[in-house]
Each structure stands twice: as C-alpha cells, then as structure tokens.
C-alpha cells in the first residue's frame, strides 16, 4: 500500500515520514506533498492508496482536495488530521466517503494504528471484489467438476445434508474447516457457505461450533471425562480456546457447567 501525506508544515510532514515505521502499519511507500496542488500532481503520477491529509491548509484545504479526488473518480481512502473537532468538517468529510478523522497532536502509534485499520479495510474490499469477479466462474468450475466425479448435479438441500454428515463425522478433527469440507465435496467454500446458511440459518463455522458445544455439554454432564479430555474429543487441541468458546456459548466455564448439572441431579 502507498500513502500520500499532505501537510503544509514541511517539518511536521517529514518528521512523521521518517519517524513512523510505516512498514509495521502495512505501508510500502510514503509520498509527501505540502499543498493541495502538489498533492494532485503526486496523485496523477503515482499509485496512491491512502491520503493522510491535514484539513487546515493555506489556500485550498484538505476537504477541497478530497472533493477533487471524488469528482475525478479517485477511489483512495482518506484520513484527515485536524486541530479542531468541528462538526461541519466531520459532516463534509463523511459526505465525501471519509470516516477516519484524527485530532492532533496525536501519538505516532495511534496514527499508525488508524492507517493500519484503513489498510485492512482496503485489503478486505479487494478480496470481496476478487470474489465478485471470479466467484461465479470458480463456483461453476467446482460444480462442473463435482458433476463429473459424482455423475449428477445435486440440489442445495442434498449438498447441505452431505456437508452436515461430513461435519458430524469429523467433529473430533481439529483441522475441520469450511475450506476442507468444500474441497472434500468438490465445491467452492463461498458457495457452500451460502447454501448452508440458507438451509440451516447459520454459517458452516458456527454450525461446527454449535455441534461441538452440544457434544461437549453432554460429555461434561456425564462426568466420565475431564474438561481437557472433552476438549480433545471435540477437536480442540488448545484447552484455552475450548474454555473461551464454551464460556461464550453457555455463559459459564466447563467446570461451572458441571457443578450446575450436578446440583440439578440432587
């Protein structure tokens, strides 16, 4: 990702450019500009993904620059830096598609984290676009292959039922995942998740968790196995992860759940 820093205070801009370890925050290259005009020149001649822009500048301000970007179909993200928490600024920034707003002075670490958040958002959007562009072709290719292997095309209900049987059979495997199930069924994971959620009302991953927790509760209630052994039986090799998931699901730890069940038996 490339970042363009726009600030009329040259020393401030250069200090931020050199003192922040931008690589840590997902930035490969940092350009600097000290006015809206020089920023436009940089945008026209370099690949820029993110603007880190001061709002208050002599002459043309940062909001005007972002408006020019939008008018010229420039899709880069923008983070505004400002000394004033003026609602009118924030309102116009949001209308231009910028929701990232930093009041300065601010710690460099916090500025870096704000940039990283935007970097992650861009990467997620790029992934979504990639799926939109290639998802249909990939799903069709997987389905065609499945037809060739199994001899016939199955409807969504049949496919989901097969996925459910596979999940229940392999709950004890810690590597059980959407991708693995889809690969086993010669399907694309996006397509599998979509039809599964439509049929079952939940995602594949959440269904796996629900089934694991259901079995865990029965095993703990029986009293024959320790919590660690139960965790391994349902595919958790890390007890801490099992404990956190169980607590989130039942609002209590495995040991607390066992105590509750024992009290009910009395």
C-alpha positions as CSV (number, residue, x, y, z in Angstrom):
1,X,0.0,0.0,0.0
2,X,1.2,3.5,-0.8
3,X,0.4,6.5,1.4
4,X,0.4,10.2,0.5
5,X,0.9,12.6,3.4
6,X,-0.3,16.2,2.7
7,X,0.7,18.9,5.2
8,X,1.7,22.5,4.7
9,X,4.0,22.2,7.7
10,X,7.1,20.7,5.9
11,X,8.9,19.8,9.2
12,X,5.9,18.0,10.6
13,X,5.3,16.0,7.4
14,X,9.0,15.0,7.1
15,X,9.3,14.1,10.8
16,X,6.2,11.8,10.5
17,X,7.6,10.3,7.3
18,X,10.9,9.4,8.8
19,X,10.0,8.6,12.5
20,X,7.0,6.3,11.9
21,X,7.9,2.7,11.0
22,X,5.3,2.6,8.2
23,X,6.1,-1.0,7.2
24,X,4.6,-2.1,10.5
25,X,1.3,-0.5,9.5
26,X,1.1,-2.0,6.1
27,X,2.6,0.9,4.1
28,X,5.3,0.2,1.5
29,X,5.9,3.7,0.2
30,X,5.2,7.2,1.6
31,X,4.9,10.3,-0.6
32,X,4.7,13.8,0.8
33,X,3.1,16.9,-0.5
34,X,2.9,20.4,1.1
35,X,-0.1,21.8,-0.7
36,X,-3.3,20.6,-2.5
37,X,-1.7,21.4,-5.9
38,X,1.4,19.3,-5.3
39,X,-0.8,16.5,-3.9
40,X,-2.8,16.5,-7.1
41,X,0.4,16.2,-9.1
42,X,1.5,13.3,-7.0
43,X,-1.9,11.5,-7.3
44,X,-1.8,11.9,-11.1
45,X,1.7,10.4,-11.4
46,X,1.9,7.8,-8.6
47,X,-0.2,4.9,-7.3
48,X,-1.7,6.2,-4.1
49,X,-4.0,4.1,-1.9
50,X,-4.4,6.3,1.2
51,X,-4.3,10.0,1.8
52,X,-3.2,11.2,5.3
53,X,-4.3,14.8,4.9
54,X,-4.3,18.0,7.0
55,X,-7.6,19.7,6.7
56,X,-6.5,23.3,7.6
57,X,-4.0,24.4,4.9
58,X,-3.5,27.9,3.3
59,X,-5.4,28.3,0.1
60,X,-7.1,25.1,-0.8
61,X,-7.9,22.9,2.2
62,X,-8.0,19.1,2.6
63,X,-11.7,18.8,2.1
64,X,-11.5,20.6,-1.2
65,X,-8.7,18.2,-2.3
66,X,-10.8,15.1,-1.3
67,X,-13.7,16.6,-3.2
68,X,-11.5,16.9,-6.3
69,X,-10.4,13.2,-5.9
70,X,-14.0,12.1,-5.8
71,X,-15.0,14.3,-8.7
72,X,-12.2,12.7,-10.7
73,X,-13.1,9.1,-9.7
74,X,-10.1,8.6,-7.4
75,X,-11.0,5.8,-5.1
76,X,-8.2,6.1,-2.5
77,X,-9.2,6.2,1.2
78,X,-8.6,9.3,3.3
79,X,-7.6,10.0,6.9
80,X,-8.0,13.6,8.0
81,X,-5.7,15.3,10.5
82,X,-7.1,18.4,12.2
83,X,-6.6,20.5,15.3
84,X,-10.4,21.4,15.5
85,X,-13.2,18.9,16.3
86,X,-15.6,20.9,14.2
87,X,-18.9,19.1,13.3
88,X,-19.1,20.9,10.0
89,X,-15.7,19.4,9.0
90,X,-16.7,15.9,10.1
91,X,-20.0,16.2,8.3
92,X,-18.5,17.1,5.0
93,X,-15.7,14.5,5.4
94,X,-18.3,11.8,5.8
95,X,-20.3,13.0,2.8
96,X,-17.1,12.6,0.8
97,X,-16.7,9.0,2.0
98,X,-14.1,9.7,4.7
99,X,-14.9,8.4,8.2
100,X,-11.4,8.4,9.6
101,X,-10.7,11.6,11.5
102,X,-7.7,12.2,13.9
103,X,-7.4,15.1,16.2
104,X,-3.8,16.3,16.5
105,X,-1.4,16.3,18.3
106,X,-1.7,12.5,18.5
107,X,0.8,9.8,19.3
108,X,2.5,8.4,16.2
109,X,1.5,4.9,17.3
110,X,-2.2,5.9,17.3
111,X,-1.8,7.5,13.8
112,X,-0.1,4.3,12.6
113,X,-2.9,2.1,14.0
114,X,-5.5,4.3,12.2
115,X,-3.6,3.8,9.0
116,X,-3.4,0.0,9.6
117,X,-7.2,0.0,10.1
118,X,-7.7,1.6,6.7
119,X,-5.1,-0.7,5.1
120,X,-7.1,-3.7,6.4
121,X,-10.3,-2.3,5.1
122,X,-8.8,-1.8,1.6
123,X,-7.5,-5.3,1.6
124,X,-10.8,-6.7,2.7
125,X,-12.6,-4.8,-0.1
126,X,-10.1,-6.0,-2.6
127,X,-10.8,-9.6,-1.6
128,X,-14.5,-9.0,-1.9
129,X,-14.1,-7.6,-5.4
130,X,-11.9,-10.6,-6.3
131,X,-14.6,-13.0,-5.2
132,X,-17.3,-11.0,-7.1
133,X,-15.2,-11.1,-10.2
134,X,-14.1,-14.7,-10.1
135,X,-16.5,-16.3,-7.6
136,X,-19.2,-17.3,-10.1
137,X,-16.7,-18.8,-12.5
138,X,-14.9,-20.7,-9.7
139,X,-18.2,-22.0,-8.3
140,X,-19.3,-23.1,-11.7
141,X,-16.0,-24.9,-12.3
142,X,-16.2,-26.6,-8.9
143,X,-19.8,-27.7,-9.6
144,X,-19.0,-29.0,-13.0
145,X,-16.1,-31.0,-11.6
146,X,-18.4,-32.4,-8.9
147,X,-20.9,-33.5,-11.6
148,X,-18.1,-35.2,-13.4
149,X,-17.0,-37.0,-10.2
150,X,-20.4,-37.9,-8.8
151,X,-22.3,-38.3,-12.0
152,X,-25.1,-36.0,-11.3
153,X,-25.8,-32.5,-10.1
154,X,-27.3,-32.4,-6.6
155,X,-29.6,-29.7,-5.3
156,X,-28.7,-27.4,-2.5
157,X,-30.6,-29.4,0.1
158,X,-28.8,-32.6,-0.7
159,X,-25.4,-30.8,-0.7
160,X,-26.1,-29.2,2.7
161,X,-27.2,-32.6,4.1
162,X,-24.0,-34.2,2.8
163,X,-21.9,-31.4,4.4
164,X,-23.7,-31.8,7.7
165,X,-23.0,-35.6,7.7
166,X,-19.3,-34.9,7.0
167,X,-19.1,-32.3,9.8
168,X,-20.7,-34.6,12.4
169,X,-18.4,-37.5,11.3
170,X,-15.3,-35.3,11.7
171,X,-16.1,-33.1,14.7
172,X,-13.1,-34.5,16.6
173,X,-10.6,-33.3,13.9
174,X,-9.0,-30.0,14.9
175,X,-8.5,-29.1,11.2
176,X,-12.2,-29.3,10.3
177,X,-12.9,-26.1,8.3
178,X,-15.1,-24.7,5.6
179,X,-12.3,-24.9,3.1
180,X,-11.6,-28.5,3.9
181,X,-15.3,-29.5,3.7
182,X,-15.7,-27.7,0.4
183,X,-12.6,-29.3,-1.0
184,X,-13.9,-32.8,0.0
185,X,-17.2,-32.1,-1.7
186,X,-15.6,-30.5,-4.8
187,X,-17.3,-27.2,-4.1
188,X,-16.2,-23.6,-3.7
189,X,-16.3,-22.6,0.0
190,X,-18.2,-19.4,-0.7
191,X,-20.9,-21.3,-2.5
192,X,-21.0,-23.9,0.3
193,X,-21.3,-21.3,3.0
194,X,-24.1,-19.5,1.1
195,X,-26.3,-22.6,0.5
196,X,-25.6,-23.9,4.1
197,X,-26.7,-20.6,5.7
198,X,-29.8,-20.5,3.6
199,X,-30.7,-24.1,4.5
200,X,-29.6,-24.1,8.2
201,X,-29.8,-20.4,9.2
202,X,-26.2,-20.3,10.3
203,X,-22.7,-20.4,8.7
204,X,-20.7,-23.6,8.4
205,X,-18.2,-22.4,11.0
206,X,-20.9,-21.5,13.6
207,X,-22.7,-24.9,12.9
208,X,-19.4,-26.7,13.7
209,X,-19.0,-24.7,17.0
210,X,-22.7,-25.3,18.0
211,X,-22.3,-29.1,17.4
212,X,-19.0,-29.2,19.3
213,X,-20.5,-27.4,22.2
214,X,-23.6,-29.6,22.2
215,X,-21.5,-32.7,22.4
216,X,-19.1,-31.1,25.0
217,X,-22.1,-30.3,27.3
218,X,-23.2,-34.0,27.1
219,X,-19.7,-35.3,27.8
220,X,-19.2,-32.9,30.7
221,X,-22.6,-33.8,32.1
222,X,-21.8,-37.5,32.1
223,X,-18.8,-36.9,34.4
224,X,-16.7,-39.6,32.8
225,X,-14.1,-37.3,31.2
226,X,-12.1,-34.3,32.4
227,X,-12.6,-31.0,30.6
228,X,-9.3,-31.4,28.8
229,X,-10.3,-34.8,27.5
230,X,-13.6,-33.4,26.4
231,X,-11.8,-30.6,24.5
232,X,-9.7,-33.1,22.6
233,X,-12.8,-35.3,21.8
234,X,-14.5,-32.4,20.0
235,X,-11.5,-31.1,18.1
236,X,-9.9,-28.6,20.4
237,X,-6.1,-29.2,20.9
238,X,-5.8,-25.9,22.8
239,X,-7.7,-26.0,26.0
240,X,-7.8,-22.3,26.4
241,X,-9.6,-21.9,23.1
242,X,-12.1,-24.6,24.1
243,X,-12.6,-22.9,27.5
244,X,-13.3,-19.5,25.9
245,X,-15.6,-20.9,23.3
246,X,-17.5,-22.9,25.9
247,X,-17.9,-19.9,28.2
248,X,-19.1,-17.8,25.3
249,X,-21.7,-20.4,24.3
250,X,-23.0,-21.3,27.8
251,X,-22.1,-18.2,29.8
252,X,-20.0,-20.4,32.2
253,X,-16.8,-22.4,32.2
254,X,-16.9,-26.2,31.8
255,X,-16.3,-26.7,35.5
256,X,-19.1,-24.3,36.4
257,X,-21.4,-26.1,34.0
258,X,-20.5,-29.5,35.6
259,X,-21.3,-28.1,39.0
260,X,-24.7,-26.7,37.8
261,X,-25.6,-30.1,36.3
262,X,-24.6,-31.9,39.5
263,X,-26.8,-29.6,41.6
264,X,-29.7,-30.4,39.2
265,X,-29.3,-34.1,39.9
266,X,-29.6,-33.7,43.6
